[in-house]
């Protein structure tokens, strides 16, 4: 009888852990980015960002790069933020890169907000993923950490745009 009680308790604990983990990844979707910067929204909506340049990426032909303005996005709680870089595709936020001081509280805060991450030995970082967003967390240098939020919605649009472009080319023969 005691074994059955322990078994039921273990199953309930596993179920509770699974359900709470699912709820935390929902929080990542709900927040949809860093502070007030939301993925897949118009980049011009954010007064704390300023345009820097156009670049080419492996996937994207043209990405607009935005940096944080002085006085904006200075910290995450007590942790200093050194850089915020936003990449935009067709005027919409595709990727948000945040560089902070190295502080173990940042990882603890991320775990509390989004649950246990998955470790990627290939990238040597941790990540949280939903259908819409990927958030990676790792070292940027000896004294700094890096958070990268990426929008799967914008990636899907890019693939669709590329397919349409190929279709247009194939019809032009």
C-alpha positions in Angstrom: 0.0 0.0 0.0 2.8 2.4 0.9 4.5 1.7 -2.6 1.2 2.6 -4.3 1.0 5.9 -2.3 4.6 6.8 -3.3 4.0 5.8 -6.9 0.8 8.0 -7.1 2.7 10.9 -5.4 5.5 10.5 -7.9 3.0 10.6 -10.8 1.2 13.6 -9.5 4.6 15.4 -9.0 5.7 14.6 -12.6 2.3 15.8 -13.9 2.5 19.0 -11.9 6.0 19.6 -13.1 5.0 19.0 -16.7 1.9 21.3 -16.4 3.9 24.1 -14.7 6.6 23.9 -17.4 3.9 24.2 -20.1 2.5 27.3 -18.4 5.9 29.0 -18.2 6.6 28.6 -21.9 3.2 30.3 -22.4 4.7 33.2 -20.5 7.4 33.5 -23.1 4.8 33.8 -25.8 2.8 36.2 -23.7 5.8 38.5 -23.2 6.8 38.2 -26.8 10.1 39.9 -26.5 12.3 42.1 -24.2 10.7 44.7 -22.0 8.4 46.8 -24.3 10.1 45.6 -27.6 7.8 42.9 -29.0 8.8 40.5 -31.8 6.9 40.7 -35.1 5.8 44.3 -34.4 6.7 47.5 -36.3 10.2 48.6 -35.2 9.4 52.3 -35.5 7.0 52.0 -32.6 9.9 52.0 -30.1 11.3 55.4 -29.3 14.2 53.9 -27.3 15.7 52.5 -30.5 17.7 54.3 -33.2 18.5 53.1 -36.7 22.1 52.1 -37.4 22.6 50.4 -40.7 21.4 47.7 -43.2 23.2 44.4 -43.1 22.9 41.0 -44.9 22.3 37.9 -42.9 22.6 34.2 -43.9 18.8 34.0 -44.2 17.8 37.6 -44.9 18.9 39.8 -47.8 18.3 43.0 -45.9 18.0 43.5 -42.2 17.8 46.9 -40.6 19.9 47.2 -37.4 18.7 49.3 -34.5 20.5 50.1 -31.2 19.2 51.3 -27.9 19.3 55.0 -27.3 21.1 56.4 -24.3 18.8 56.3 -21.3 16.7 53.4 -22.5 16.9 49.7 -21.6 19.7 50.4 -19.0 19.1 47.4 -16.7 17.2 44.2 -16.0 16.4 44.7 -12.3 19.8 45.4 -10.8 21.8 43.9 -13.7 23.3 46.4 -16.1 22.4 46.1 -19.8 25.3 47.1 -22.1 23.7 46.6 -25.5 20.4 46.1 -27.1 20.4 45.4 -30.8 17.2 44.9 -32.8 17.2 43.4 -36.3 14.1 44.2 -38.4 12.9 42.6 -41.6 10.5 44.7 -43.7 10.2 47.0 -40.7 9.2 44.3 -38.3 11.2 43.1 -35.3 12.8 39.8 -36.1 15.6 39.4 -33.5 16.4 41.1 -30.2 19.9 40.7 -28.8 20.6 41.9 -25.2 24.1 42.0 -23.7 24.3 42.2 -19.9 26.8 42.0 -17.0 27.5 38.4 -16.0 25.3 37.7 -13.0 23.8 34.4 -11.9 20.6 36.2 -10.9 19.8 36.6 -14.6 19.7 32.9 -15.2 17.6 32.4 -12.0 15.2 35.1 -13.1 14.8 33.5 -16.6 14.1 30.1 -15.0 11.5 31.6 -12.7 9.8 33.4 -15.6 10.0 30.6 -18.3 10.8 27.4 -16.5 13.8 25.0 -17.0 15.6 25.6 -20.2 17.1 23.1 -22.6 20.9 22.9 -22.9 22.3 23.0 -26.4 25.9 21.6 -26.4 26.2 22.6 -30.0 25.7 26.2 -29.3 27.0 25.9 -25.7 24.0 27.8 -24.4 20.5 27.3 -22.9 17.3 28.0 -24.7 13.5 28.2 -24.4 11.3 27.6 -27.4 7.7 28.0 -28.3 6.0 27.9 -31.7 6.5 31.6 -32.1 9.7 32.5 -30.2 13.1 31.1 -29.4 15.1 32.6 -26.5 18.7 31.7 -26.1 20.9 32.5 -23.1 24.7 32.1 -23.0 28.0 33.8 -22.5 29.1 36.6 -24.7 32.5 37.2 -23.1 34.3 36.5 -19.8 32.3 39.3 -18.1 29.0 39.4 -20.2 25.9 37.3 -20.9 23.8 37.4 -24.0 20.0 36.9 -24.5 18.7 36.5 -28.0 15.0 36.5 -28.8 14.1 35.3 -32.3 10.7 35.4 -34.0 9.6 32.2 -35.8 6.7 34.2 -37.3 9.1 36.5 -39.2 11.2 33.5 -40.3 8.1 31.9 -41.7 7.3 35.1 -43.6 10.8 35.1 -45.0 10.5 31.6 -46.3 7.2 32.4 -47.9 8.7 35.6 -49.5 11.6 33.5 -50.8 9.2 30.8 -52.3 7.2 33.6 -54.0 10.4 35.1 -55.4 11.5 31.7 -56.8 8.0 31.2 -58.2 8.2 34.5 -60.0 11.6 33.7 -61.4 10.5 30.2 -62.6 7.4 31.8 -64.4 9.6 34.4 -66.1 11.5 31.8 -68.3 
